[in-house]
């Protein structure tokens, strides 16, 4: 099964992705993973992408699409499919990837869309804290550390990311909405989208995701 998970920053994609990967034994793949792999391995596509990045330019959609296809085709362990996170970001990418993967085992089967109101996201984002040492994630309301400012796991210092502010979230969500809403509409026309109410207790969200994927 090939899955695409979508949702704005703070919608819970990371939490659900980890559970999906464990339950269904699929490869969790982000564009960051692909770029690091292709560039690190010095592939032709990776070197072309690096050239754009070194010049401070956006990597063209056509190149990104081909990198994703190449990465998926060359996975050593294809497992039971993949979970894509962060791609496709634009309608052009979605259409092009559909064309590249048509009639192959790389085509997207299901789209999970994490749906949540801005006000709820704002509360999640501004209250989020991360451990500088081990990366453990906390929240001042829903998952506070036992000792203020200290990680329960390793005792490391907790910090707030610079972009975890309402102002930054507004910009990021606006950009996400402009680019991604058309992608969602595109896949809804294909009948493969399930919208998940992400403003619920984690177990309820997971049950909804599970039901969507096991249909």
Backbone as CSV, one residue per row, in Angstrom:
resi,resn,N_x,N_y,N_z,CA_x,CA_y,CA_z,C_x,C_y,C_z
1,UNK,0.835,-1.193,0.000,0.000,0.000,0.000,0.877,1.252,0.000
2,UNK,0.567,2.162,-0.899,1.315,3.416,-0.996,0.441,4.560,-0.483
3,UNK,0.943,5.255,0.530,0.141,6.237,1.259,0.797,7.608,1.184
4,UNK,-0.033,8.628,1.058,0.422,10.015,1.174,-0.259,10.608,2.396
5,UNK,0.509,11.224,3.306,-0.084,11.890,4.465,0.111,13.396,4.308
6,UNK,-0.979,14.141,4.524,-0.950,15.588,4.351,-1.510,16.274,5.594
7,UNK,-1.066,17.507,5.823,-1.556,18.278,6.958,-0.606,19.408,7.262
8,UNK,-1.139,20.484,7.817,-0.313,21.638,8.147,0.636,21.360,9.298
9,UNK,1.543,22.301,9.576,2.489,22.132,10.684,1.749,21.987,12.009
10,UNK,2.110,20.953,12.779,1.477,20.747,14.081,0.207,19.923,14.043
11,UNK,-0.157,19.410,12.856,-1.415,18.652,12.728,-1.300,17.218,13.242
12,UNK,-0.080,16.769,13.523,0.110,15.422,14.054,0.583,14.401,13.047
13,UNK,1.110,14.884,11.915,1.585,13.951,10.880,2.696,13.040,11.396
14,UNK,3.611,13.620,12.168,4.753,12.839,12.663,4.315,11.686,13.536
15,UNK,3.384,11.958,14.451,2.882,10.924,15.360,2.173,9.819,14.587
16,UNK,1.288,10.206,13.676,0.543,9.212,12.907,1.451,8.453,11.944
17,UNK,2.429,9.147,11.366,3.359,8.494,10.433,4.106,7.364,11.120
18,UNK,4.574,7.618,12.343,5.320,6.598,13.084,4.452,5.359,13.315
19,UNK,3.192,5.579,13.630,2.286,4.448,13.879,1.946,3.696,12.586
20,UNK,1.762,4.444,11.513,1.466,3.811,10.217,2.632,2.920,9.783
21,UNK,3.843,3.437,9.922,5.045,2.685,9.530,5.155,1.396,10.341
22,UNK,4.904,1.492,11.651,5.008,0.311,12.518,3.910,-0.708,12.203
23,UNK,2.702,-0.223,11.991,1.555,-1.126,11.777,1.599,-1.804,10.415
24,UNK,1.930,-1.055,9.376,1.811,-1.574,8.010,3.144,-1.944,7.364
25,UNK,4.254,-1.742,8.080,5.586,-2.090,7.566,5.849,-1.471,6.197
26,UNK,5.675,-0.136,6.140,5.962,0.601,4.901,7.178,1.495,5.125
27,UNK,7.791,1.929,4.051,8.922,2.857,4.131,8.404,4.280,4.354
28,UNK,8.898,4.948,5.394,8.530,6.350,5.636,9.518,7.229,4.876
29,UNK,8.998,7.987,3.926,9.881,8.732,3.030,9.476,10.201,2.989
30,UNK,10.432,11.070,3.252,10.204,12.506,3.107,11.118,13.019,2.007
31,UNK,10.787,14.194,1.470,11.650,14.748,0.425,13.051,15.008,0.970
32,UNK,13.124,15.341,2.264,14.440,15.548,2.884,15.293,14.297,2.809
33,UNK,14.673,13.136,3.105,15.385,11.853,3.019,15.909,11.624,1.604
34,UNK,15.044,11.910,0.633,15.405,11.664,-0.770,16.553,12.563,-1.203
35,UNK,16.452,13.845,-0.875,17.517,14.791,-1.253,18.847,14.365,-0.624
36,UNK,18.805,14.025,0.673,20.049,13.621,1.357,20.655,12.379,0.708
37,UNK,19.795,11.412,0.368,20.279,10.167,-0.228,20.861,10.400,-1.621
38,UNK,20.119,11.098,-2.470,20.561,11.307,-3.854,21.829,12.166,-3.916
39,UNK,21.863,13.203,-3.089,23.044,14.074,-3.077,24.227,13.351,-2.433
40,UNK,23.947,12.662,-1.324,25.016,11.943,-0.609,25.632,10.841,-1.442
41,UNK,24.813,10.195,-2.269,25.318,9.101,-3.116,25.881,9.604,-4.441
42,UNK,25.802,10.919,-4.637,26.393,11.505,-5.843,25.725,11.074,-7.129
43,UNK,24.405,10.802,-7.069,23.712,10.403,-8.296,23.615,11.604,-9.241
44,UNK,23.340,11.312,-10.505,23.235,12.388,-11.498,22.134,13.382,-11.102
45,UNK,20.989,12.837,-10.664,19.877,13.696,-10.255,20.245,14.498,-9.011
46,UNK,20.920,13.832,-8.064,21.328,14.498,-6.825,22.283,15.649,-7.076
47,UNK,23.226,15.438,-7.988,24.205,16.485,-8.309,23.536,17.682,-8.989
48,UNK,22.543,17.394,-9.824,21.807,18.486,-10.471,21.043,19.295,-9.424
49,UNK,20.421,18.586,-8.477,19.670,19.266,-7.416,20.600,20.109,-6.552
50,UNK,21.769,19.553,-6.243,22.739,20.266,-5.406,23.187,21.550,-6.084
51,UNK,23.328,21.496,-7.397,23.746,22.673,-8.146,22.738,23.811,-7.970
52,UNK,21.458,23.478,-8.054,20.407,24.488,-7.835,20.460,25.016,-6.399
53,UNK,20.587,24.094,-5.448,20.564,24.467,-4.032,21.765,25.339,-3.668
54,UNK,22.918,25.004,-4.224,24.135,25.784,-3.946,24.005,27.222,-4.446
55,UNK,23.163,27.396,-5.465,22.950,28.742,-6.018,21.785,29.458,-5.321
56,UNK,21.207,28.773,-4.307,20.092,29.370,-3.582,18.796,29.344,-4.361
57,UNK,18.711,28.438,-5.342,17.520,28.354,-6.199,16.667,27.152,-5.808
58,UNK,15.356,27.230,-6.065,14.470,26.095,-5.838,14.754,25.015,-6.876
59,UNK,14.731,23.766,-6.418,14.926,22.653,-7.345,13.650,22.509,-8.175
60,UNK,13.744,22.513,-9.511,12.549,22.436,-10.364,11.728,21.178,-10.098
61,UNK,10.401,21.299,-10.276,9.497,20.175,-10.031,9.911,18.927,-10.809
62,UNK,10.273,19.107,-12.079,10.619,17.953,-12.914,11.759,17.142,-12.298
63,UNK,12.743,17.851,-11.764,13.893,17.188,-11.150,13.485,16.500,-9.844
64,UNK,12.681,17.188,-9.036,12.197,16.601,-7.780,11.406,15.326,-8.076
65,UNK,10.517,15.397,-9.053,9.685,14.239,-9.412,10.542,13.040,-9.805
66,UNK,11.543,13.285,-10.613,12.415,12.190,-11.061,13.259,11.636,-9.918
67,UNK,13.654,12.507,-8.974,14.398,12.042,-7.805,13.542,11.126,-6.937
68,UNK,12.276,11.516,-6.746,11.358,10.696,-5.943,11.166,9.333,-6.605
69,UNK,10.919,9.342,-7.908,10.706,8.085,-8.642,11.946,7.194,-8.562
70,UNK,13.114,7.788,-8.780,14.367,7.028,-8.725,14.591,6.433,-7.342
71,UNK,14.339,7.236,-6.320,14.539,6.785,-4.933,13.624,5.602,-4.620
72,UNK,12.354,5.724,-4.986,11.394,4.660,-4.693,11.718,3.383,-5.453
73,UNK,12.158,3.531,-6.695,12.480,2.357,-7.517,13.698,1.613,-6.983
74,UNK,14.611,2.354,-6.349,15.880,1.752,-5.934,15.961,1.422,-4.443
75,UNK,14.838,1.448,-3.753,14.841,1.052,-2.346,15.290,-0.404,-2.231
76,UNK,16.233,-0.659,-1.331,16.720,-2.037,-1.159,15.621,-2.924,-0.592
77,UNK,14.883,-2.396,0.388,13.784,-3.141,0.991,12.489,-2.377,0.701
78,UNK,11.722,-2.851,-0.244,10.509,-2.131,-0.641,9.372,-2.310,0.368
79,UNK,9.569,-3.237,1.336,8.568,-3.501,2.379,7.183,-3.679,1.762
80,UNK,6.146,-3.142,2.423,4.783,-3.289,1.911,4.305,-2.046,1.183
81,UNK,5.247,-1.213,0.765,4.894,0.041,0.106,5.594,1.203,0.780
82,UNK,4.989,2.393,0.652,5.635,3.576,1.228,4.619,4.531,1.839
83,UNK,5.121,5.393,2.697,4.361,6.514,3.251,5.111,7.777,2.871
84,UNK,4.512,8.594,1.998,5.140,9.839,1.546,4.708,10.996,2.434
85,UNK,5.670,11.807,2.836,5.407,12.951,3.714,6.138,14.172,3.141
86,UNK,5.375,15.210,2.785,6.002,16.421,2.266,6.126,16.465,0.757
87,UNK,5.570,15.478,0.103,5.582,15.414,-1.366,4.380,14.581,-1.792
88,UNK,3.679,14.973,-2.852,3.850,16.191,-3.647,3.295,17.424,-2.936
89,UNK,4.017,18.543,-3.089,3.623,19.797,-2.443,2.735,20.654,-3.340
90,UNK,2.844,20.455,-4.633,2.101,21.303,-5.576,1.286,20.438,-6.530
91,UNK,0.307,21.056,-7.160,-0.536,20.339,-8.116,0.293,19.813,-9.281
92,UNK,1.243,20.614,-9.744,2.107,20.172,-10.848,2.888,18.920,-10.468
93,UNK,3.401,18.897,-9.220,4.138,17.722,-8.753,3.221,16.504,-8.699
94,UNK,2.001,16.705,-8.203,1.060,15.588,-8.075,0.724,14.992,-9.441
95,UNK,0.435,15.863,-10.401,0.092,15.391,-11.751,1.276,14.676,-12.408
96,UNK,2.456,15.271,-12.230,3.653,14.689,-12.852,3.988,13.341,-12.220
97,UNK,3.864,13.239,-10.891,4.174,11.968,-10.231,3.169,10.895,-10.643
98,UNK,1.905,11.279,-10.790,0.894,10.327,-11.271,1.288,9.783,-12.639
99,UNK,1.764,10.691,-13.497,2.167,10.295,-14.855,3.373,9.357,-14.803
100,UNK,4.345,9.696,-13.938,5.557,8.883,-13.825,5.276,7.500,-13.236
101,UNK,4.287,7.430,-12.343,4.046,6.169,-11.627,2.868,5.370,-12.191
102,UNK,2.246,5.901,-13.253,1.072,5.249,-13.833,1.391,3.809,-14.239
103,UNK,0.453,2.914,-13.938,0.585,1.491,-14.296,1.812,0.829,-13.685
104,UNK,2.255,1.355,-12.525,3.376,0.732,-11.811,2.985,0.538,-10.353
105,UNK,3.866,-0.136,-9.606,3.552,-0.360,-8.187,3.959,0.845,-7.326
106,UNK,4.253,1.977,-7.964,4.621,3.189,-7.226,3.445,4.161,-7.078
107,UNK,2.322,3.879,-7.730,1.187,4.804,-7.701,0.615,4.944,-6.285
108,UNK,0.177,6.156,-5.943,-0.407,6.423,-4.626,-1.793,5.784,-4.535
109,UNK,-2.010,5.017,-3.447,-3.286,4.321,-3.254,-4.254,5.092,-2.358
110,UNK,-3.718,5.684,-1.282,-4.574,6.352,-0.302,-3.924,7.652,0.169
111,UNK,-4.761,8.644,0.423,-4.296,9.931,0.942,-4.983,10.196,2.284
112,UNK,-4.176,10.405,3.314,-4.687,10.752,4.648,-4.469,12.248,4.850
113,UNK,-5.560,12.983,5.058,-5.471,14.435,5.246,-5.827,14.792,6.682
114,UNK,-4.829,15.285,7.423,-5.026,15.662,8.826,-5.675,17.045,8.879
115,UNK,-6.913,17.091,9.376,-7.718,18.308,9.336,-7.846,18.898,10.740
116,UNK,-7.484,20.177,10.886,-7.523,20.800,12.207,-7.626,22.320,12.070
117,UNK,-8.357,22.944,12.986,-8.583,24.391,12.926,-7.323,25.172,13.301
118,UNK,-7.209,26.391,12.753,-6.033,27.230,13.003,-5.840,27.488,14.494
119,UNK,-6.929,27.773,15.203,-6.827,28.122,16.627,-6.211,26.972,17.433
120,UNK,-6.586,25.747,17.075,-6.042,24.577,17.775,-4.562,24.405,17.439
121,UNK,-4.239,24.568,16.149,-2.841,24.463,15.727,-1.971,25.484,16.446
122,UNK,-2.493,26.715,16.556,-1.726,27.782,17.210,-1.367,27.382,18.632
123,UNK,-2.326,26.798,19.348,-2.058,26.356,20.717,-1.029,25.243,20.763
124,UNK,-1.113,24.335,19.800,-0.154,23.218,19.756,1.262,23.725,19.478
125,UNK,1.349,24.618,18.498,2.660,25.080,18.044,3.358,25.934,19.101
126,UNK,2.632,26.898,19.654,3.281,27.834,20.591,3.656,27.154,21.907
127,UNK,2.988,26.048,22.234,3.314,25.352,23.480,4.339,24.242,23.312
128,UNK,4.812,24.038,22.096,5.733,22.933,21.831,7.149,23.266,22.295
129,UNK,7.816,22.294,22.908,9.205,22.425,23.335,9.963,21.166,22.932
130,UNK,11.223,21.330,22.535,12.047,20.197,22.110,13.309,20.121,22.949
131,UNK,13.812,18.899,23.118,15.071,18.711,23.846,16.245,18.952,22.903
132,UNK,17.165,19.821,23.315,18.350,20.120,22.498,19.236,18.894,22.316
133,UNK,19.157,17.976,23.274,20.069,16.841,23.279,19.530,15.632,22.500
134,UNK,18.316,15.172,22.880,17.816,13.926,22.275,16.649,14.142,21.312
135,UNK,16.099,15.370,21.253,15.034,15.653,20.314,13.630,15.298,20.790
136,UNK,13.509,14.809,22.037,12.184,14.480,22.587,11.290,15.725,22.538
137,UNK,9.995,15.512,22.212,9.060,16.634,22.048,8.099,16.703,23.238
138,UNK,7.905,17.903,23.746,6.969,18.133,24.861,5.966,19.206,24.473
139,UNK,4.928,19.333,25.302,3.978,20.433,25.145,3.605,20.938,26.539
140,UNK,3.602,22.248,26.688,3.400,22.840,28.008,2.056,22.454,28.623
141,UNK,1.040,22.169,27.773,-0.261,21.777,28.314,-0.473,20.259,28.275
142,UNK,-0.304,19.672,27.100,-0.684,18.266,26.943,0.411,17.267,27.345
143,UNK,1.674,17.688,27.300,2.757,16.773,27.689,3.904,17.564,28.319
144,UNK,3.654,18.161,29.488,4.703,18.970,30.116,5.815,18.090,30.703
145,UNK,7.038,18.605,30.736,8.116,17.849,31.379,7.903,17.826,32.897
146,UNK,8.461,16.826,33.560,8.316,16.732,35.024,8.990,17.909,35.713
147,UNK,10.151,18.306,35.165,10.872,19.475,35.691,10.885,20.529,34.591
148,UNK,10.424,21.731,34.896,10.322,22.784,33.897,11.662,23.031,33.194
149,UNK,11.623,22.992,31.852,12.820,23.282,31.070,13.798,22.137,30.933
150,UNK,13.466,20.955,31.541,14.384,19.807,31.495,13.706,18.600,30.858
151,UNK,14.450,17.876,30.041,13.937,16.681,29.380,13.818,15.519,30.367
152,UNK,12.670,14.837,30.368,12.468,13.674,31.241,13.392,12.525,30.852
153,UNK,13.715,12.427,29.561,14.461,11.278,29.050,15.950,11.377,29.370
154,UNK,16.543,12.555,29.046,18.005,12.655,29.185,18.458,13.827,30.061
155,UNK,17.513,14.646,30.531,17.889,15.792,31.362,18.379,16.990,30.570
156,UNK,18.292,16.894,29.218,18.747,17.990,28.369,17.866,19.226,28.487
157,UNK,18.391,20.338,27.972,17.655,21.608,28.028,16.571,21.641,26.954
158,UNK,15.386,22.129,27.318,14.297,22.251,26.363,14.304,23.639,25.743
159,UNK,13.887,23.718,24.477,13.859,25.018,23.806,12.643,25.100,22.882
160,UNK,12.309,26.329,22.498,11.215,26.565,21.561,11.806,26.925,20.203
161,UNK,11.355,26.248,19.157,11.845,26.562,17.821,11.453,27.974,17.429
162,UNK,12.330,28.638,16.671,12.085,30.028,16.276,10.794,30.186,15.485
163,UNK,10.436,29.148,14.710,9.235,29.284,13.883,7.978,28.755,14.571
164,UNK,8.082,28.409,15.860,6.908,27.972,16.616,6.198,29.164,17.257
165,UNK,5.812,30.106,16.423,5.078,31.282,16.877,3.819,31.422,16.025
166,UNK,2.844,32.168,16.521,1.596,32.361,15.784,1.869,33.051,14.450
167,UNK,2.779,34.036,14.470,3.099,34.783,13.245,3.691,33.855,12.181
168,UNK,4.647,33.048,12.613,5.290,32.121,11.684,4.302,31.071,11.189
169,UNK,3.456,30.585,12.102,2.464,29.581,11.736,1.505,30.128,10.683
170,UNK,1.101,31.388,10.844,0.184,32.020,9.894,0.779,32.019,8.491
171,UNK,2.056,32.379,8.406,2.743,32.401,7.112,2.844,30.995,6.531
172,UNK,3.244,30.039,7.367,3.432,28.665,6.895,2.117,28.029,6.453
173,UNK,1.052,28.302,7.208,-0.249,27.730,6.855,-0.811,28.362,5.588
174,UNK,-0.564,29.654,5.438,-1.024,30.342,4.235,-0.346,29.741,3.005
175,UNK,0.959,29.515,3.125,1.728,28.920,2.024,1.261,27.487,1.769
176,UNK,1.052,26.749,2.866,0.593,25.355,2.758,-0.763,25.296,2.058
177,UNK,-1.659,26.201,2.477,-3.008,26.217,1.911,-2.992,26.528,0.415
178,UNK,-2.206,27.534,0.031,-2.134,27.924,-1.380,-1.617,26.781,-2.247
179,UNK,-0.569,26.111,-1.758,0.064,25.063,-2.572,-0.663,23.735,-2.487
180,UNK,-1.141,23.403,-1.279,-1.581,22.042,-1.038,-3.073,21.829,-1.241
181,UNK,-3.880,22.857,-1.041,-5.326,22.697,-1.244,-5.639,22.144,-2.643
182,UNK,-4.998,22.662,-3.703,-5.255,22.098,-5.038,-4.833,20.625,-5.150
183,UNK,-3.775,20.242,-4.417,-3.320,18.840,-4.437,-4.400,17.947,-3.838
184,UNK,-4.966,18.411,-2.719,-6.019,17.654,-2.037,-7.248,17.523,-2.936
185,UNK,-7.615,18.621,-3.582,-8.758,18.600,-4.507,-8.519,17.588,-5.633
186,UNK,-7.289,17.574,-6.126,-6.914,16.677,-7.229,-7.099,15.210,-6.832
187,UNK,-6.623,14.863,-5.623,-6.747,13.476,-5.178,-8.173,13.142,-4.751
188,UNK,-8.927,14.151,-4.287,-10.335,13.910,-3.931,-11.144,13.527,-5.171
189,UNK,-10.779,14.125,-6.302,-11.451,13.775,-7.563,-11.214,12.303,-7.922
190,UNK,-10.087,11.760,-7.433,-9.777,10.347,-7.698,-10.425,9.423,-6.661
191,UNK,-11.020,10.025,-5.621,-11.711,9.236,-4.601,-10.799,8.501,-3.638
192,UNK,-9.572,9.024,-3.433,-8.631,8.294,-2.560,-8.282,9.061,-1.280
193,UNK,-9.007,10.169,-1.008,-8.705,10.993,0.168,-9.644,10.658,1.328
194,UNK,-9.076,10.513,2.525,-9.866,10.451,3.752,-9.414,11.588,4.654
195,UNK,-10.353,12.474,5.015,-10.028,13.565,5.933,-10.194,13.070,7.368
196,UNK,-9.183,13.334,8.170,-9.164,12.885,9.561,-9.294,14.089,10.485
197,UNK,-10.228,14.042,11.419,-10.332,15.094,12.429,-9.159,14.953,13.384
198,UNK,-8.172,15.842,13.250,-6.951,15.737,14.064,-7.090,16.418,15.423
199,UNK,-8.252,17.039,15.669,-8.501,17.684,16.961,-9.241,16.725,17.888
200,UNK,-8.601,15.594,18.163,-9.138,14.565,19.051,-7.981,13.994,19.859
201,UNK,-8.288,13.228,20.913,-7.214,12.483,21.590,-6.473,11.608,20.588
202,UNK,-5.190,11.418,20.802,-4.341,10.683,19.849,-4.912,9.321,19.473
203,UNK,-5.426,8.574,20.460,-5.941,7.234,20.162,-7.147,7.293,19.232
204,UNK,-7.979,8.318,19.385,-9.142,8.477,18.498,-8.698,8.796,17.069
205,UNK,-7.687,9.684,16.970,-7.151,10.023,15.647,-6.594,8.764,14.992
206,UNK,-5.835,7.995,15.764,-5.225,6.778,15.223,-6.286,5.778,14.770
207,UNK,-7.372,5.631,15.537,-8.444,4.708,15.146,-9.058,5.125,13.813
208,UNK,-9.220,6.447,13.619,-9.779,6.946,12.352,-8.831,6.680,11.187
209,UNK,-7.526,6.897,11.443,-6.507,6.641,10.406,-6.500,5.151,10.054
210,UNK,-6.535,4.320,11.075,-6.506,2.865,10.898,-7.714,2.404,10.067
211,UNK,-8.886,2.921,10.409,-10.094,2.554,9.672,-9.989,2.959,8.198
212,UNK,-9.416,4.146,7.962,-9.270,4.631,6.588,-8.332,3.747,5.779
213,UNK,-7.248,3.299,6.405,-6.245,2.517,5.680,-6.634,1.060,5.533
214,UNK,-7.502,0.563,6.429,-7.873,-0.847,6.368,-9.130,-1.090,5.544
215,UNK,-9.735,-0.014,5.021,-10.929,-0.165,4.180,-10.601,-1.004,2.952
